[in-house]
Amino acid sequence: MENRAAEPEAESAPRQNCKLDPHGPAEKGRGMVFFHGFRQIEENPVFYALAEAFILPSLHEEWGLVVNEAMACSLPVIVSRTAGCAEDLVPAGGQVTGGESRVAGGESANGKLPTENALEQRSNGFVFDPKSVDALAAALARVAEMDGAERRRMGERSRAIVEGFSCENFARQAGAAAEAAAAQGRDGMGCGVRLIRG
């Protein structure tokens, strides 16, 4: 796999790509990875709409809000296990289609590559070790091999998961936590938190 995005001239080019399938040319734009560089937030929905999947290969990421955005656009996601959102937004649960979970390129039925547990297929995408080129390549290959229906199922699962992370849900959860803390304070078992109602 050639990463032309690392070349200085690639940063200014409008559309750089690298072949996903080293055994043959990409057909009809499939199997291609495009690096478009930084974009303003209002441009992102166009890119999400054109994508077949979203990849966050960060070595360090507190959360990764772009994963929320991609999931809200019904995309399967490939997320570094070091991203803070990985366990919450890409929950364990195996293959969307049922049966044993599996990983492209892996021989293990437990959903992990046989080496280093570098890649796990989840219900709406993959979680991988960002230091493993093989794990990322296997996840990319698996998404490229999926038929449209399987990608749509993963994308629909992404959207369903991220709907639980709405502002309204956060407010409900924060309110419930405050109520619980106030109740413990009233029982003499808490830290004396008082809920102030406006």
Contacts in CASP RR format, 6 or more apart in sequence:
PFRMAT RR
TARGET T0000
AUTHOR 0000-0000-0000
METHOD contacts of the structure
MODEL  1
MENRAAEPEAESAPRQNCKLDPHGPAEKGRGMVFFHGFRQIEENPVFYAL
AEAFILPSLHEEWGLVVNEAMACSLPVIVSRTAGCAEDLVPAGGQVTGGE
SRVAGGESANGKLPTENALEQRSNGFVFDPKSVDALAAALARVAEMDGAE
RRRMGERSRAIVEGFSCENFARQAGAAAEAAAAQGRDGMGCGVRLIRG
1 18 0 8 1.000
1 19 0 8 1.000
1 20 0 8 1.000
1 22 0 8 1.000
1 137 0 8 1.000
2 18 0 8 1.000
2 19 0 8 1.000
3 18 0 8 1.000
4 10 0 8 1.000
4 16 0 8 1.000
4 17 0 8 1.000
4 18 0 8 1.000
4 35 0 8 1.000
5 11 0 8 1.000
5 16 0 8 1.000
5 18 0 8 1.000
5 35 0 8 1.000
5 37 0 8 1.000
10 16 0 8 1.000
10 35 0 8 1.000
11 37 0 8 1.000
14 36 0 8 1.000
15 34 0 8 1.000
15 36 0 8 1.000
16 34 0 8 1.000
16 35 0 8 1.000
17 32 0 8 1.000
17 33 0 8 1.000
17 34 0 8 1.000
17 35 0 8 1.000
18 32 0 8 1.000
18 33 0 8 1.000
18 35 0 8 1.000
19 25 0 8 1.000
19 26 0 8 1.000
19 31 0 8 1.000
19 32 0 8 1.000
20 26 0 8 1.000
20 31 0 8 1.000
20 32 0 8 1.000
20 33 0 8 1.000
20 140 0 8 1.000
20 141 0 8 1.000
20 144 0 8 1.000
21 31 0 8 1.000
21 141 0 8 1.000
21 144 0 8 1.000
26 32 0 8 1.000
30 52 0 8 1.000
30 144 0 8 1.000
31 144 0 8 1.000
33 140 0 8 1.000
36 47 0 8 1.000
39 47 0 8 1.000
44 66 0 8 1.000
44 69 0 8 1.000
45 73 0 8 1.000
48 54 0 8 1.000
48 69 0 8 1.000
48 70 0 8 1.000
48 73 0 8 1.000
48 75 0 8 1.000
49 73 0 8 1.000
51 70 0 8 1.000
51 73 0 8 1.000
51 75 0 8 1.000
52 75 0 8 1.000
52 76 0 8 1.000
52 143 0 8 1.000
52 144 0 8 1.000
52 151 0 8 1.000
53 75 0 8 1.000
53 76 0 8 1.000
53 77 0 8 1.000
53 78 0 8 1.000
53 125 0 8 1.000
53 143 0 8 1.000
53 151 0 8 1.000
54 66 0 8 1.000
54 67 0 8 1.000
54 70 0 8 1.000
54 71 0 8 1.000
54 75 0 8 1.000
54 76 0 8 1.000
54 77 0 8 1.000
54 78 0 8 1.000
55 77 0 8 1.000
55 78 0 8 1.000
55 79 0 8 1.000
55 136 0 8 1.000
55 139 0 8 1.000
55 140 0 8 1.000
56 64 0 8 1.000
56 66 0 8 1.000
56 67 0 8 1.000
56 77 0 8 1.000
56 78 0 8 1.000
56 79 0 8 1.000
56 80 0 8 1.000
56 83 0 8 1.000
57 78 0 8 1.000
57 80 0 8 1.000
57 128 0 8 1.000
57 130 0 8 1.000
57 136 0 8 1.000
58 64 0 8 1.000
58 80 0 8 1.000
58 82 0 8 1.000
58 83 0 8 1.000
58 130 0 8 1.000
59 80 0 8 1.000
59 82 0 8 1.000
59 130 0 8 1.000
59 131 0 8 1.000
60 82 0 8 1.000
61 80 0 8 1.000
61 82 0 8 1.000
61 83 0 8 1.000
61 84 0 8 1.000
61 85 0 8 1.000
62 84 0 8 1.000
63 83 0 8 1.000
63 84 0 8 1.000
63 85 0 8 1.000
64 83 0 8 1.000
64 84 0 8 1.000
64 85 0 8 1.000
65 85 0 8 1.000
67 77 0 8 1.000
67 79 0 8 1.000
67 83 0 8 1.000
67 85 0 8 1.000
67 89 0 8 1.000
67 90 0 8 1.000
68 85 0 8 1.000
68 89 0 8 1.000
68 162 0 8 1.000
68 165 0 8 1.000
70 77 0 8 1.000
70 158 0 8 1.000
71 77 0 8 1.000
71 89 0 8 1.000
71 124 0 8 1.000
71 155 0 8 1.000
71 158 0 8 1.000
71 159 0 8 1.000
71 161 0 8 1.000
71 162 0 8 1.000
72 159 0 8 1.000
72 162 0 8 1.000
73 159 0 8 1.000
74 152 0 8 1.000
74 155 0 8 1.000
74 156 0 8 1.000
74 158 0 8 1.000
74 159 0 8 1.000
75 155 0 8 1.000
75 158 0 8 1.000
76 124 0 8 1.000
76 125 0 8 1.000
76 143 0 8 1.000
76 146 0 8 1.000
76 151 0 8 1.000
76 154 0 8 1.000
76 155 0 8 1.000
76 158 0 8 1.000
77 89 0 8 1.000
77 90 0 8 1.000
77 124 0 8 1.000
77 125 0 8 1.000
77 126 0 8 1.000
77 158 0 8 1.000
78 125 0 8 1.000
78 126 0 8 1.000
78 128 0 8 1.000
78 136 0 8 1.000
78 139 0 8 1.000
78 140 0 8 1.000
78 143 0 8 1.000
79 85 0 8 1.000
79 86 0 8 1.000
79 89 0 8 1.000
79 90 0 8 1.000
79 125 0 8 1.000
79 126 0 8 1.000
79 127 0 8 1.000
79 128 0 8 1.000
80 86 0 8 1.000
80 127 0 8 1.000
80 128 0 8 1.000
80 129 0 8 1.000
80 130 0 8 1.000
81 127 0 8 1.000
81 128 0 8 1.000
81 129 0 8 1.000
81 130 0 8 1.000
82 130 0 8 1.000
86 127 0 8 1.000
87 127 0 8 1.000
88 165 0 8 1.000
89 124 0 8 1.000
89 158 0 8 1.000
89 161 0 8 1.000
89 162 0 8 1.000
89 165 0 8 1.000
90 122 0 8 1.000
90 123 0 8 1.000
90 124 0 8 1.000
90 125 0 8 1.000
90 126 0 8 1.000
90 127 0 8 1.000
91 122 0 8 1.000
91 123 0 8 1.000
91 124 0 8 1.000
91 161 0 8 1.000
92 120 0 8 1.000
92 122 0 8 1.000
92 123 0 8 1.000
93 101 0 8 1.000
93 122 0 8 1.000
93 123 0 8 1.000
94 101 0 8 1.000
94 111 0 8 1.000
94 121 0 8 1.000
94 122 0 8 1.000
94 123 0 8 1.000
95 101 0 8 1.000
95 102 0 8 1.000
95 121 0 8 1.000
95 123 0 8 1.000
96 123 0 8 1.000
96 124 0 8 1.000
96 150 0 8 1.000
96 153 0 8 1.000
96 154 0 8 1.000
96 157 0 8 1.000
97 150 0 8 1.000
97 153 0 8 1.000
100 109 0 8 1.000
100 111 0 8 1.000
101 109 0 8 1.000
101 110 0 8 1.000
101 111 0 8 1.000
101 120 0 8 1.000
101 121 0 8 1.000
102 108 0 8 1.000
102 109 0 8 1.000
102 111 0 8 1.000
102 121 0 8 1.000
103 111 0 8 1.000
103 112 0 8 1.000
103 113 0 8 1.000
103 119 0 8 1.000
103 120 0 8 1.000
103 121 0 8 1.000
103 126 0 8 1.000
103 138 0 8 1.000
103 142 0 8 1.000
104 138 0 8 1.000
104 139 0 8 1.000
104 141 0 8 1.000
104 142 0 8 1.000
104 145 0 8 1.000
105 113 0 8 1.000
105 138 0 8 1.000
105 141 0 8 1.000
105 142 0 8 1.000
106 112 0 8 1.000
106 113 0 8 1.000
106 114 0 8 1.000
106 119 0 8 1.000
106 138 0 8 1.000
107 114 0 8 1.000
108 114 0 8 1.000
111 119 0 8 1.000
111 120 0 8 1.000
111 121 0 8 1.000
112 118 0 8 1.000
112 119 0 8 1.000
112 120 0 8 1.000
113 119 0 8 1.000
113 132 0 8 1.000
113 134 0 8 1.000
113 135 0 8 1.000
113 138 0 8 1.000
115 134 0 8 1.000
116 129 0 8 1.000
116 132 0 8 1.000
116 135 0 8 1.000
117 129 0 8 1.000
118 128 0 8 1.000
118 129 0 8 1.000
118 132 0 8 1.000
118 134 0 8 1.000
118 135 0 8 1.000
119 126 0 8 1.000
119 127 0 8 1.000
119 128 0 8 1.000
119 129 0 8 1.000
119 132 0 8 1.000
119 135 0 8 1.000
119 138 0 8 1.000
119 139 0 8 1.000
120 126 0 8 1.000
120 127 0 8 1.000
120 128 0 8 1.000
121 142 0 8 1.000
123 154 0 8 1.000
123 157 0 8 1.000
123 161 0 8 1.000
124 154 0 8 1.000
124 155 0 8 1.000
124 157 0 8 1.000
124 158 0 8 1.000
124 161 0 8 1.000
125 139 0 8 1.000
125 143 0 8 1.000
125 154 0 8 1.000
125 158 0 8 1.000
126 139 0 8 1.000
126 142 0 8 1.000
126 143 0 8 1.000
128 135 0 8 1.000
128 136 0 8 1.000
128 138 0 8 1.000
128 139 0 8 1.000
129 135 0 8 1.000
130 136 0 8 1.000
143 151 0 8 1.000
146 154 0 8 1.000
178 193 0 8 1.000
178 195 0 8 1.000
179 195 0 8 1.000
181 190 0 8 1.000
181 191 0 8 1.000
181 193 0 8 1.000
181 195 0 8 1.000
182 193 0 8 1.000
182 194 0 8 1.000
182 195 0 8 1.000
184 190 0 8 1.000
184 191 0 8 1.000
184 192 0 8 1.000
184 193 0 8 1.000
185 191 0 8 1.000
185 192 0 8 1.000
185 193 0 8 1.000
185 194 0 8 1.000
END
